[in-house]
Amino acid sequence: MEDKTKRKADLLHAFQERHATKEFDPTKKVAEDDFHFILEAARLSPSSVGYEPWKFVVVQNETLRNKLKEITWGAQGQLPTASHFVLILARTAKDTKYDSDYVKNHMLHVKKLPPELFEKAKVRYKAFQEHDLKLLENERTMLDWAGKQTYIALANMMTAAAFIGIDSCPIEGFDFDKVQALLEEEHLLEDGHLAISAMVAFGYRAKEPRLKTRKQLDEIVTWIE
């Protein structure tokens, strides 16, 4: 019981300490094994029907960071100072549609479903995408669905970082079309199979943040018994 209480306290402390760091100390770098731990938190994250529709691009190249800075208004302080800067890419409809080669390969070779079970599951995936959530209405609907999954991984990366005393900042403030064009130019989008979803910076804060503020629990939770 004491061990469980301590684990809960440690995790809540990490959430209390975490904040959206606007500027990092550029002289402090995240250790390789610590950053691998953060990436493992992303890799082990759950996703809808287990598709894992994501890819993580760690941008350490100064030239590419400078190009991103010109079209990412939300990372003006983070791009030049972060120890590690990650682009989170979501898989497009080319990969996430129920009958795609990506889904077939993923389910048979990663999830290791028997072929006959996969064929049955594909019927369920089709109904899920066509009827349940109406994801096949257009390509952007599918991309937004995949993007929702990447945010699970994003949250887990930031929580893992905070748990070991590393700061982070999630970033949505960018010009989607211009970032897409830049990443296409850099050959990072696998010929239209990937698209930018979010960005996240990691490092150590340059200054202490203001106190965390949140609504009270009873303002955001409703119990139905």
C-alpha positions in Angstrom: 0.0 0.0 0.0 2.8 2.4 0.9 4.5 1.7 -2.5 1.2 2.5 -4.3 0.7 5.7 -2.3 4.3 6.8 -3.2 3.8 6.1 -6.9 0.6 8.1 -6.9 2.3 11.0 -5.1 5.3 10.9 -7.5 3.0 11.0 -10.6 0.9 13.8 -9.3 4.0 15.7 -8.4 5.2 15.3 -12.0 1.9 16.8 -13.2 2.2 19.7 -10.8 5.7 20.4 -11.9 5.0 20.1 -15.7 4.4 23.3 -17.5 4.5 24.6 -21.1 8.1 25.8 -21.2 8.5 28.7 -23.5 12.3 28.9 -23.3 14.8 26.3 -22.4 18.4 26.6 -21.0 20.4 25.9 -24.2 23.4 24.8 -22.1 21.6 21.8 -20.6 21.0 18.7 -22.7 18.8 15.7 -22.1 20.8 12.6 -21.6 20.5 10.0 -24.4 19.0 7.3 -22.1 16.5 9.8 -20.7 15.3 10.8 -24.1 15.1 7.1 -25.1 12.8 6.7 -22.1 10.6 9.5 -23.4 10.5 7.9 -26.9 9.6 4.6 -25.4 6.6 6.2 -23.7 5.4 7.3 -27.1 6.1 3.8 -28.7 4.1 2.1 -26.0 1.1 4.4 -26.2 -2.3 3.1 -27.0 -4.2 4.0 -30.2 -7.6 3.4 -31.6 -8.0 -0.2 -32.9 -4.2 -0.4 -32.3 -3.2 1.2 -35.6 -0.3 3.2 -34.2 -0.8 5.8 -36.9 2.2 7.9 -36.1 5.9 8.7 -36.7 8.3 10.8 -34.6 11.0 12.9 -36.2 13.6 14.3 -33.8 15.0 17.5 -35.3 18.4 18.3 -34.0 19.7 19.8 -37.2 20.1 23.6 -36.7 19.4 24.5 -40.4 16.1 22.6 -40.3 15.2 24.1 -37.0 15.7 27.6 -38.4 13.5 26.8 -41.4 10.8 25.6 -39.0 11.1 28.7 -36.9 10.1 30.9 -39.8 6.7 29.1 -40.1 6.1 28.0 -36.5 5.0 31.0 -34.6 4.3 28.9 -31.5 7.9 27.7 -31.1 9.9 30.9 -31.4 11.5 30.5 -28.0 11.7 26.7 -28.1 13.2 25.9 -31.4 16.5 27.7 -30.7 16.8 26.5 -27.1 15.3 23.0 -26.8 17.6 20.1 -26.2 15.4 17.9 -28.4 12.6 19.0 -30.7 10.1 16.4 -32.1 7.8 16.6 -35.0 4.8 14.2 -34.5 3.5 13.0 -37.8 0.1 11.3 -38.3 -0.6 8.7 -41.0 -2.9 9.8 -43.7 -5.9 7.9 -45.2 -3.4 6.2 -47.6 -2.4 4.2 -44.5 -5.3 4.3 -42.1 -8.1 3.2 -44.3 -9.3 -0.2 -43.2 -8.2 -2.0 -46.4 -4.8 -0.3 -46.8 -1.5 -2.1 -47.2 -0.3 -0.4 -44.0 -3.2 -1.8 -41.9 -2.8 -5.3 -43.4 0.9 -5.4 -42.7 0.5 -3.9 -39.2 -2.2 -6.3 -38.1 -0.5 -9.4 -39.5 3.1 -8.7 -38.7 3.1 -6.2 -35.8 -0.1 -7.2 -34.0 0.4 -10.8 -35.2 -3.3 -11.5 -35.9 -3.9 -14.8 -37.7 -5.0 -14.1 -41.4 -8.5 -15.4 -40.9 -9.0 -13.3 -37.7 -7.7 -10.2 -39.6 -10.3 -10.7 -42.4 -13.0 -10.8 -39.8 -11.6 -7.8 -38.0 -11.4 -5.9 -41.2 -15.2 -6.1 -41.6 -15.5 -4.4 -38.1 -12.9 -1.8 -39.0 -14.8 -1.0 -42.2 -18.1 -0.5 -40.3 -16.2 1.6 -37.7 -14.8 4.0 -40.3 -17.8 4.1 -42.6 -20.7 4.1 -40.2 -19.8 4.5 -36.5 -17.5 7.6 -36.8 -18.1 8.4 -40.4 -14.3 8.8 -40.9 -14.4 8.2 -44.7 -16.2 11.4 -45.6 -13.0 13.0 -46.7 -9.2 12.7 -46.2 -9.1 15.5 -43.6 -11.6 13.6 -41.4 -9.3 10.6 -41.5 -6.2 12.7 -40.8 -7.9 14.4 -37.8 -8.8 10.9 -36.4 -5.2 9.8 -36.7 -4.1 13.1 -35.2 -6.2 12.3 -32.1 -4.2 9.2 -31.6 -0.9 11.1 -31.9 -2.0 13.3 -29.0 -2.2 10.3 -26.7 1.5 9.6 -27.5 2.3 13.3 -27.1 0.7 13.4 -23.6 2.5 10.3 -22.6 5.9 11.7 -23.7 5.4 14.9 -21.7 4.3 12.9 -18.6 7.3 10.6 -18.9 9.6 13.6 -19.2 8.0 15.4 -16.2 8.3 12.2 -14.2 12.1 12.3 -14.5 12.5 16.1 -14.2 12.6 17.1 -17.8 10.6 20.0 -19.1 8.5 20.1 -22.3 6.2 22.2 -24.4 3.5 20.9 -26.9 3.2 23.1 -30.0 0.3 23.6 -32.4 1.2 27.1 -33.5 2.4 26.5 -37.0 1.3 27.1 -40.6 0.1 23.6 -41.6 0.6 24.0 -45.4 4.0 25.6 -45.1 5.2 23.0 -42.7 3.9 20.2 -44.9 5.7 21.7 -47.9 9.0 21.9 -45.9 8.7 18.4 -44.7 7.9 17.2 -48.2 11.0 19.0 -49.5 13.0 17.2 -46.8 11.5 13.9 -47.9 10.0 13.2 -44.5 6.3 12.5 -45.5 6.7 9.2 -47.3 5.0 10.4 -50.5 1.8 11.6 -48.8 1.5 8.8 -46.3 2.3 11.2 -43.4 1.3 14.7 -42.3 2.3 17.0 -39.5 0.0 16.7 -36.4 1.9 18.4 -33.6 5.3 19.3 -32.3 6.9 19.0 -28.9 10.1 20.4 -27.4 12.1 19.0 -24.5 14.9 20.3 -22.3 15.4 22.2 -19.0 13.5 25.4 -18.1 15.5 28.7 -18.4 13.4 30.2 -15.6 10.8 29.2 -13.1 7.1 29.3 -14.2 4.2 30.9 -12.5 2.1 28.7 -10.2 -0.1 26.2 -12.0 -3.8 27.0 -12.2 -6.6 24.6 -13.0 -10.4 24.4 -12.4 -11.5 22.4 -9.3 -12.3 18.7 -9.9 -16.0 19.2 -9.1 -16.2 21.8 -11.9 -15.2 19.3 -14.6 -16.4 15.9 -13.3 -20.0 14.7 -13.3 -20.9 11.4 -11.6 -23.9 9.4 -12.7 -24.8 6.6 -10.3 
